[in-house]
Amino acid sequence: MANIVVYTHPLDRFFIWRAAWPPVIHGYLLCGALRALALRGHRYRVVKKPHPVRADLAILHMDSTIVDKDYLALKNEFPATLNFDASDISKRNVSRSLLTKDAAWRGQVIVKSDLNYGGLVEVRRNKEARRRGLAEPYPGAREKLVYDIYDSAGAVPSEVWSDPDLVVEKFMPEADADGYAMRTWVFLGDEGRCIRHVSPHPVIKSHGVIRTDVVDVPPEMFAERERLGIQYGKFDFVMYEGKPVLLDANKTPGAPDMPRDMRHRIANRLANGLEGFLKARR
């Protein structure tokens, strides 16, 4: 059986659940996976400071766009680590579809926050730090959860191009007979599941999904995992003109509302992936 340590941010609320199984979790998918591992005899602890402890595996579960170097430096303290190479999931680092003002792209464009999840995590942490009388960990962080779509790069307001907190990307939607599609791949080690979501809206959110299907993961997405150093996480991508386009990379996927049996299956699938990851490194 393994001893596992999970490193989180000091301002994170990591475990919020009821004692029943499957647990009622409002937070992260990893919570359910760890609970499943505990039922199999593994042990885990959560550490909120960059201090080395004894463990067989260290998981870096830092829910922020950029990870502090003090946490990354812990990688060599453990025989096995997960996600310690995933230091930057900003759109500027993740996206291969970024545009400059003078780009030759003739199609539609989309404006997003450079920060993951629209900067919501950074803004909330700043607020919590102020409440506790602490210095803001992300000074100047701004929240932008709405995506703006323009018919061309020329239609983007000039102030957007000069704003370091925003990025402009090619808008490359995946067409479907019922509107638009987006694929979500959740993975941990060799385990994973990819779902294709269909919505009548060009920017797909969970509340607008009208159909889902299980689909295969194209090999290009495995290459993107390697590039970004993400061994556990969630990718959002589309197929555009026959090629996969990565939209978003998340190394701390949340646990959305879902039926208990589905939550149970996902938790055990991720736990299987973590056990396989450990076995391969022993």
N, C-alpha and C positions, 0 to 999 in steps of 0.2 A: 504493500500500500504506500501511497506517496504523500509527502508533506508538501503542500502548495501554499505559496504566499501570493497575494494579490495586492499590487500597489495602486492606490487611487489618490486622487487629489484631496488635500485636507478639507476642502469645502464640499466634497461630494457626499451625497446621501446614497450609499450603495445598496444596502439591504432594507427593503420595505416589503414584508410579506406576512401572511398568516401562517400558523404552524401546520395547517393541513397539507396533505399531499394529494394531487399536485398543489404546490404553493400558489397563493394569490400574490403575484409580484407586480409591483408598480415601479419600474426602474429598468434594469438591464437583463438581457438574455443570459448573461454569464451567471447571474444569481441562481437561476434555475439549474444550470449545468453544474454548478458547485454543490447545490443541494442534492442533485442526483448522485454526484460523486461521493458525497458524505454518506449516503445510504449504502454505497458499495464498500465503505470502509476507509476511504481516503480522508485526509485531514487538510483543512485550509484555515488560513487566517488573513485578515485584511489589515494592511499597514498604510497609513496615510502620510508617512514621511519617508524621505529617501535614505533610509537606514538599512544596511544589510542584515538579514536574519538567516537562520538555518532553514533550508528548504530544498526539496528535490527539483522543484519547478517554480519559477517566478513569472507571474503574468503581469504585464504592464497594462493596466486598465485606466488610462488617463483620458477622461472625457474632455479634451480640449483640442483645438486645432494644432497647436504647437506644443510639444512636450518639453518640460524643463530639462536641461542638460544634466542636472543632479540625479534625476531618475534614470536617464539613459545610461549614465556611468555605472549603474549597478549591474549591468549585463554580465560582466566577467566574474561576478560574485557567486554565480549559481551554475550547477551542472547543465541545466536546461532553462531556456527562457522563451517567452512567447510575446511577440509584438514589441520587443525592445529596439527594433530597427524601424518602427513606424513612428517617425519623429514629426512628420509634417503632412497633414491632410488638407492644407489650404487648396483652394481651387487652382491657384497658380502652380502648385506642385502636382496636383492630381490630373488636371485637364490637359488634353492634347488638342483642344478645340478653341484655344484662346485667340482673340483677335486684337489687332492694333487699329488705331483710327484710320490708317491708310491701307488697310488690308484689301485684297482684291475680291474677297467673298461677296457674292451678289445676292445671297439668300437672306432669310430672316436671322435675327440675332436675339440673344437673351442676356439680360443683365442680372447678376447674382452678387451676393456677398462673397468676398474672398474667404471668409471664415466658414468653418463647417457649421451646418445647421443654422445658417443665417446669423451666426454670432450669438445665438440665444444663450448658450452655455456660458460664454465669457461674460456677457452682460449680467446674467443671474449671479455668477460668482462674485463679480464686482459689488453687486448689491448686497450679497451676504457678507462680504468682507467689511463693507461700510457699517452694516448692522452690528458686527462684532468689534468695531473699532480698529480694524486692520487696514493695511494698505491694499489698494486694489491690485489684484494680480495681473489684470489686463487693462491698463490705463487707456482710455479713449475708445474702448471696444464699442461698436454700434450694432444694433439689431436690425437685420433686414430679412424678413421671412418671405416677402412677396417677390416673385420673379417678374421682371418686365420684359415683354417681347416687342421688338420693333421690326418693321418691314425690311430694314436695311441698316448697315452700320452708319450710314449717313444720317439716319433719323435719330440716332442716339444723342441725347443732350451733351453738349461739350463738357459740362462739369463732371459727367460720368467718367470720361476718359482720363481726367486728371485726378480722380478720387482713388487713392491707394487701397481703400476698403472695398472697392467694387471691381468686378471683372466683366468683360464682354466676351461671350462665346458664340460660335456658330450655333444656330438653332437647328438641330437635326432630329426631328421627331420620327418615331417608328409608326408607320401607318397601319391601321387595322380597319376592317369593314365596319366596325362600330365606333371608330374614332381614332384613338391613339393607344399605344402600348408602351410599357416600360417593364424591364426585367429586374428582379431583386434576387441577389444571390447571397445567402448567409452561409458562412463556412467556418470550420475550425479544424485545422489540420487537413486530413483527407475526407472528412465528413462535410456534407453541405446539401443545400437544396435551393433550387432556382425556380422562382415563380414569375410568370408573365402576367402582368396586370393590364387590363383593358379599361379605358375610360373615354367618355365623350369629350373630355377636356384635354387640351394640349399639355398643361402642366398637371401631372397625375398625382393626386393625393388619395389617401386611403378611403376617405368618405365618398369619393367619386368613382370608385372602382365598380364596374358592373360584371366583370368576369375574370376568373383567374385560371391558369393552367400551369402544370409542372413542365418545365422545359430543360433542355441540356445547356451546359455552360460551354461557350466557345473557348478554344485553347488560348486565344488572345487575352482572356480575362485571367487565366492562370499566370501569364507573363506579367500582367499588371500587378498581380499580388506580389510577385518577386520584385518588381521595380519599386513598389511602395513599402516593402518589408512588412506586409500585413499577413500574419498567419491565422488570425481570428478576426472576423469582421463581417461587413455587409457592403456589397457593391450594388449600385444602381446603374443600369446601362440600357442602351437601346440597340437595335439592329437598324442601321441606316445604309441603304443601298448595298445590302448584303454584308456589311462589316459592323462589328461591335464597336460602340462608342461609350466609353466610361463617363458617366455623369457625376457620380459622387462615390466617395470611399469613406466608410465609417468603421473605426476600430473599436467602438464601444456600443454596438447596436442595442437599442432599447427593446423592451418587451411590450409589444402592443396588446391591446385588448383582443383576446381570442378565446375560443372554447377551452375548457380545462384539458380535455384529452389531447388537443393540438399542442397546448403548452407543454404537456407531459412528454409528447413525442419529440418536440424540438429540444427540450432539456436533455433527454436521454441521447438524442442524436449528437448534440454538442459534447455531452459527457463521453460518448464513445470516441469522438474525435480527439478529445483531450487525452484519453487513455492511450489511443494509438500514437499520438504525438509523443507521449512520454516513453512508450515502449520502443519507438524508433530511435530514441536518443540514449538508451541504456546499453 
